[in-house]
Amino acid sequence: MNRAKADTENLKNRNKKLLSFFTSKGLNVRIVGEKDPMIILDDKFLLSCFINGTTLHFLKSPGSGTVVKSVNLTKDVFFTDYELDEILSICEHLPVYQLKLVNSDMKLVGFNISDDEDDELARKYPVFALHRPFIYVDPEKAKKVHENLTNQGYDIEII
């Protein structure tokens, strides 16, 4: 197996352990990204943590260097639900934003891009679905996309 493929496989295995850690504690999390994944709780909060190797580090607040607790995902098998709840309660987490069609549960999940030869510019067409919505950490970015789609006639809201 070549080096790049092995690295990708290691990241996938690590992220499976990461996801398993949270789901085994009854939390609804989603991992966005592979190498430096964002951990999203209930599609509402970006957890203040990062993973280095197989060690998950919880931070006091986003971007702070203050590590509240570190958990080795391969060794700390007796980490309790209570311990996790306690850590999550003392850390600050960032709210995240999504774009949702008004009067629907459909959320923005991506864009299709058309390279129609008759158009001078490629056109982006939003795609809406029930699962795995785009997550915006920056409220200004969410507002900008909301404004662009509203100007195109889509009846959407930021949640």
Kinemage of the C-alpha trace (Angstrom):
@kinemage 1
@onewidth
@group {chain A} dominant
@subgroup {mainchain}
@vectorlist {calphas} color= white
{ca met a 1} P 0.000 0.000 0.000
{ca asn a 2} L 1.404 3.412 -0.892
{ca arg a 3} L 2.017 6.086 1.752
{ca ala a 4} L -0.871 8.396 0.758
{ca lys a 5} L -3.373 5.551 0.801
{ca ala a 6} L -2.096 4.353 4.193
{ca asp a 7} L -2.377 7.890 5.625
{ca thr a 8} L -5.941 8.201 4.339
{ca glu a 9} L -6.836 4.823 5.828
{ca asn a 10} L -5.314 5.822 9.194
{ca leu a 11} L -7.347 9.059 9.217
{ca lys a 12} L -10.541 7.162 8.434
{ca asn a 13} L -9.872 4.675 11.259
{ca arg a 14} L -9.040 7.471 13.688
{ca asn a 15} L -12.215 9.359 12.768
{ca lys a 16} L -14.289 6.188 13.227
{ca lys a 17} L -12.872 5.899 16.757
{ca leu a 18} L -13.635 9.565 17.334
{ca leu a 19} L -17.228 9.185 16.174
{ca ser a 20} L -17.623 5.975 18.164
{ca phe a 21} L -16.374 7.720 21.317
{ca phe a 22} L -19.174 10.293 21.168
{ca thr a 23} L -21.953 7.999 19.939
{ca ser a 24} L -21.144 5.430 22.644
{ca lys a 25} L -21.910 8.223 25.131
{ca gly a 26} L -25.299 8.837 23.517
{ca leu a 27} L -24.333 12.064 21.728
{ca asn a 28} L -25.451 12.958 18.224
{ca val a 29} L -22.259 14.184 16.604
{ca arg a 30} L -21.112 14.575 13.055
{ca ile a 31} L -17.516 14.832 11.914
{ca val a 32} L -16.825 17.317 9.132
{ca gly a 33} L -13.460 16.917 7.447
{ca glu a 34} L -10.830 14.221 7.730
{ca lys a 35} L -7.397 15.533 8.696
{ca asp a 36} L -8.488 18.246 11.166
{ca pro a 37} L -12.158 17.385 11.642
{ca met a 38} L -14.750 19.676 13.134
{ca ile a 39} L -17.003 17.903 15.594
{ca ile a 40} L -20.580 19.135 15.341
{ca leu a 41} L -23.051 18.352 18.138
{ca asp a 42} L -26.738 18.029 17.169
{ca asp a 43} L -26.046 20.130 14.034
{ca lys a 44} L -26.075 23.133 16.399
{ca phe a 45} L -22.650 23.506 18.013
{ca leu a 46} L -19.023 23.186 17.005
{ca leu a 47} L -17.383 21.488 19.963
{ca ser a 48} L -14.259 23.146 21.354
{ca cys a 49} L -11.911 20.268 20.810
{ca phe a 50} L -9.343 18.902 18.399
{ca ile a 51} L -7.719 15.566 17.769
{ca asn a 52} L -4.005 14.907 17.517
{ca gly a 53} L -3.161 11.326 16.648
{ca thr a 54} L -5.625 9.346 18.738
{ca thr a 55} L -5.791 11.893 21.551
{ca leu a 56} L -8.859 14.115 21.756
{ca his a 57} L -8.198 17.451 23.461
{ca phe a 58} L -11.077 19.515 24.881
{ca leu a 59} L -10.430 23.269 24.980
{ca lys a 60} L -11.833 25.826 27.406
{ca ser a 61} L -13.039 27.939 24.474
{ca pro a 62} L -12.695 27.967 20.676
{ca gly a 63} L -9.192 28.891 19.591
{ca ser a 64} L -7.857 28.976 23.134
{ca gly a 65} L -4.777 27.008 23.980
{ca thr a 66} L -6.224 25.967 27.319
{ca val a 67} L -6.756 22.208 27.316
{ca val a 68} L -9.371 21.194 29.886
{ca lys a 69} L -9.035 17.445 29.387
{ca ser a 70} L -7.356 15.022 26.994
{ca val a 71} L -8.710 11.599 26.169
{ca asn a 72} L -6.737 8.879 24.422
{ca leu a 73} L -9.318 7.183 22.211
{ca thr a 74} L -7.440 3.880 22.220
{ca lys a 75} L -6.585 3.715 25.925
{ca asp a 76} L -9.242 5.607 27.916
{ca val a 77} L -11.964 3.007 27.510
{ca phe a 78} L -13.394 3.688 30.969
{ca phe a 79} L -14.184 7.334 30.310
{ca thr a 80} L -17.713 7.786 31.686
{ca asp a 81} L -20.722 9.610 30.310
{ca tyr a 82} L -20.680 11.768 33.441
{ca glu a 83} L -17.057 12.820 32.823
{ca leu a 84} L -17.884 13.796 29.249
{ca asp a 85} L -20.979 15.750 30.303
{ca glu a 86} L -18.916 17.600 32.897
{ca ile a 87} L -16.216 18.507 30.380
{ca leu a 88} L -18.715 19.645 27.761
{ca ser a 89} L -20.486 21.835 30.306
{ca ile a 90} L -17.336 23.771 31.250
{ca cys a 91} L -16.157 24.321 27.669
{ca glu a 92} L -17.510 27.087 25.431
{ca his a 93} L -18.796 25.839 22.097
{ca leu a 94} L -19.530 27.823 18.949
{ca pro a 95} L -23.027 27.939 17.512
{ca val a 96} L -23.243 26.860 13.879
{ca tyr a 97} L -25.652 28.023 11.219
{ca gln a 98} L -27.566 26.295 8.452
{ca leu a 99} L -29.814 27.420 5.635
{ca lys a 100} L -33.297 25.903 5.504
{ca leu a 101} L -36.145 26.214 3.048
{ca val a 102} L -39.035 28.036 4.698
{ca asn a 103} L -42.006 25.742 5.495
{ca ser a 104} L -39.854 22.665 4.947
{ca asp a 105} L -37.313 20.513 6.763
{ca met a 106} L -35.023 20.644 3.718
{ca lys a 107} L -31.629 22.240 4.320
{ca leu a 108} L -28.841 23.340 2.019
{ca val a 109} L -26.458 20.402 1.518
{ca gly a 110} L -24.429 21.574 -1.451
{ca phe a 111} L -24.366 23.032 -4.918
{ca asn a 112} L -24.447 21.596 -8.408
{ca ile a 113} L -22.362 23.538 -10.863
{ca ser a 114} L -23.333 23.776 -14.502
{ca asp a 115} L -20.681 24.492 -17.094
{ca asp a 116} L -23.203 25.125 -19.822
{ca glu a 117} L -21.271 26.202 -22.904
{ca asp a 118} L -23.907 28.839 -23.672
{ca asp a 119} L -23.284 30.558 -20.338
{ca glu a 120} L -20.228 32.739 -19.979
{ca leu a 121} L -19.992 31.881 -16.286
{ca ala a 122} L -20.587 28.581 -14.574
{ca arg a 123} L -23.824 28.662 -12.578
{ca lys a 124} L -24.296 27.245 -9.098
{ca tyr a 125} L -27.566 25.549 -8.249
{ca pro a 126} L -28.355 24.868 -4.580
{ca val a 127} L -29.200 21.337 -3.465
{ca phe a 128} L -31.526 20.825 -0.505
{ca ala a 129} L -32.024 17.598 1.458
{ca leu a 130} L -33.092 16.343 4.878
{ca his a 131} L -29.704 15.128 6.094
{ca arg a 132} L -26.092 16.341 6.468
{ca pro a 133} L -26.630 20.085 5.899
{ca phe a 134} L -23.867 22.550 5.197
{ca ile a 135} L -22.589 23.963 8.447
{ca tyr a 136} L -21.466 27.579 8.692
{ca val a 137} L -19.329 28.572 11.669
{ca asp a 138} L -19.083 32.176 10.496
{ca pro a 139} L -22.492 33.906 10.741
{ca glu a 140} L -21.399 36.455 8.131
{ca lys a 141} L -20.734 33.686 5.589
{ca ala a 142} L -24.184 32.215 6.312
{ca lys a 143} L -25.750 35.668 5.818
{ca lys a 144} L -23.902 36.161 2.527
{ca val a 145} L -25.053 32.807 1.113
{ca his a 146} L -28.570 33.477 2.431
{ca glu a 147} L -28.633 36.847 0.675
{ca asn a 148} L -27.356 35.377 -2.608
{ca leu a 149} L -29.939 32.588 -2.608
{ca thr a 150} L -32.754 34.926 -1.546
{ca asn a 151} L -31.836 37.216 -4.457
{ca gln a 152} L -32.191 34.191 -6.742
{ca gly a 153} L -35.737 33.622 -5.475
{ca tyr a 154} L -35.250 30.923 -2.866
{ca asp a 155} L -37.362 31.297 0.270
{ca ile a 156} L -34.810 30.296 2.898
{ca glu a 157} L -33.956 31.144 6.473
{ca ile a 158} L -30.875 30.897 8.644
{ca ile a 159} L -31.232 28.539 11.588
